[in-house]
Amino acid sequence: MNILLAEDDIRLGKLVSHLLSKEFHLVDWVKNGKDAYDHAIFTEYDIIILDWMMPGESGLSVCHRLREKGIQSGILFVTAKDANQDIITGLDSGADDYIVKPFEFNELLARIRAISRRKQKPLEQVITYDDLTLHLDTHELRRNGSIIELTKKEYQFLELLLRNQNQIMTREVLFEKLWGYDSEVTDNALDALVKLVRKKVDIPGEPSLIQNVRGIGYKVRNRHVS
């Protein structure tokens, strides 16, 4: 799933972002309400995790504005407030669920799955492109029914490209999504990852599924366009 995490607690934000990434989710982490709103307006997220109290604008306000804007992503509040009236206020603002700090990570995952099941429009579980199908629930890539084994980073990279078909994913965006701004990986790490994915998904004698847009980034190429 594509998840937006809005949490100003650096320690908690790093931990949750890391653990969600380990579960194969794509995670954008922001630290204030304004950035949370801006990200949610311009990017389609499956789940938005909002801290109730954030600098600049509260999660409550962000949630209310997103619903007014017609954003249908699942919204989960993270809050230290456990009074009934606070919970009612949060749900009435448009949130789908809430979780009270401190919480166990397994509980967070369970609530994310519950939101996914409850959405009127079920979250996308399969992305199809040519003869490939990427299964978001099992994190498997299949070609004509046969599984193509992928590492976590290979899977996340391919999901990013397939979610954004016909769009160029810039190198900067790919680095942020896959490793994070503060990562110490070198610039060559992305190129090495692309080579590994190409070896697994490309068909000999045909153009690569992954098109290099020189100086900008990568996109997927439809093999069957004449």
N, C-alpha and C positions, 0 to 999 in steps of 0.2 A: 504494500500500500504506500501511497504518497502521503506523508504526514508532516504537518506544520506544528512545531513545538514552540510555544511562547512561554518562556520561563526566565526570570531575571536572576534567579539564584544560580550562580556560575557552577557550583559544585553539582547541584541537582540537574541542571541543564545538560552538563557534559555527560553525567552518568546515564540519564534517560536517553539522550541522543545516541550514545554508544550502544546501549542495550537494545534499543529499537533497531539500530543498524545491524546488530548481530542477528536479529530475527528477519533479516532480508528486507526490511522496510527502508524506503527512501525518506530521509529526514532533513527538513530545513529547520534550523534553530534560530530564533530571534529572542531579543531580551527586553523588548518594550512593546507597549500597545500599538503605537503608530506603525512600527515595522510589521507587527502581526497583521494589522488591517491591510496594509499595502501588499504584503505577500499574498494574503488570501484573496484579494481582489484580482490580482494578475496571474495567479497560478491556481490550477484546479487540484485541490487536495481531497483525498478520501476522508481524512480525519484531521481536525484541528484541536490541539490540546492547549487550553488557555489557562494560565495562572490567573487567579482572581485579582490579585494585587500586583500591578506592574507599574514602572515609572511612566509618567506622561498620560497614560490612559488605562483604565482598569480593564481586565478581561471581560467584566460584565458589560461595559460600554462597547467594547469591540464586538462581542457576540451580538448585542442588540443591533448595532449598525450593519453587521454582515447579513443578518436576517432581513433587515429592511432593504438591503441591496439585492436580495434574492439569492444569496449564496446558500447552497443546499448541502455543503459538506457536513459530515457528522462533527459535532462539537462536544468536547469533553472538558469540563471545568476541573482544575486542580486547585484545591482551596484548603486553607486552615480553618475555615468557618464551617462548623458543623451544626449550628443552630437551625432548627426547622425553617424559620422564616427566611434565613439566608439561602438555604437550599431551594426553597420555593421560588425566591426571587431569581436565582440563577436559572432554574428550569423555565420560568416564565419569560426570561429574556431570549429564549430560543435554544438553549443548550439541550443536548440529548441525554446527558448523564453527568455525573460528578464523581470525584474521588477525593477523599480527605487526607491531607498530610498528617503524619507520615504514612506511606503506603508500601505494600509489597509490589515488586515489579510484575509478578504473575497476576496480581489483581488488576493492574493497569492493562495488561494484555487482554485479560478476560473482558474488561469493560469495552476495550476497542473492538473486540470480536462481537460483543453484544450489540454495539451501535451499528456495526456492519450488517448484522442480521435484521435489525429492526428498521433499517432505512426502507422507505417505500420503493425506492429505486435501488435494487441490490447493487452493491459495489462490484465493479467489473472483476471477473475472476479469470478471464482468458483474453489474451491479446493475440490476434492472428495477423500474420504478414506473409504473403505468398504461401509456401508450404510449411511454415513454422508456426507453432502455437506455444505461447509462453503462459504457463499456468501460475497465476499469482498466489493461489492458495497453497500449492505444494512446492512452489519455486522450481518447477521443472520446465525445461525446454524440450519440445518434441518436434520431430520432422516425420510426417506420415506415421505417427504413432510410436516411433522409436525415440527413446530418451537420449538427449545430448547432454552429457555431464558438464556442469558449470560450477566454478567456484563462486563464493558469495560476491566478490567484486565483479566477476564476469557477468553474473546474473543481473546485478544492479545496473551495470553499464548498459547491457542489452535492454533492460526494462526501460531505462531512460530514453533510449533511442526509439524503441517501439511505441512508447507512450506519446512521443512527439514526432510521429511520422510526418514527412514532408517539411519538417523544420530542422534548421541547423542548430545543433547543440554546441555552443562555444566551448572552447577549452576551459575558460574560467568557470563556467557553470558546471561542467563535468567534474572539475577538481573540487569545487565546493560541495557538490552532491556526494561524491564518492569518498573524499578524504577529509573535507573540512578546511576552512581557511587557515587554521593554525597547524596543519599537518606539515611534517618535515620531508615528505616524499619529494623527489626531484621531478622536473618537468618531463623527463623521459618515462616516468611511470605510466602515464596515460598511453603513450605510444606503444609501450610494451604490452599493456593490457589489450589494446586494440589488436595487436598481432596475435595474441593468444586466442581471442574470441574469433578472429577470422579463420584461424586454423580449424576451429570446431564447427563453424556454421557455413563457411563458404563451400561451394560445389566446384570441384576442379574443372577448369576450362570455361567457367562463367565469371562475369565481373563480381567483385566482392560485394557482399550485402552491405558492408559498411563503407560509405563514400567519404573520402577525405576532402574537406573543403579547405584548400590551402590557406594557411595563415589565420583561419577562423575556428574550425572545429570539425565535427563529424555529423553525418546524417545517414539514415538508411536509404538504400537504393532499391527500387522495385526491379527485380531481374527481368520481369516479363514485359516491361515497357519497350516497344519497338522504336 
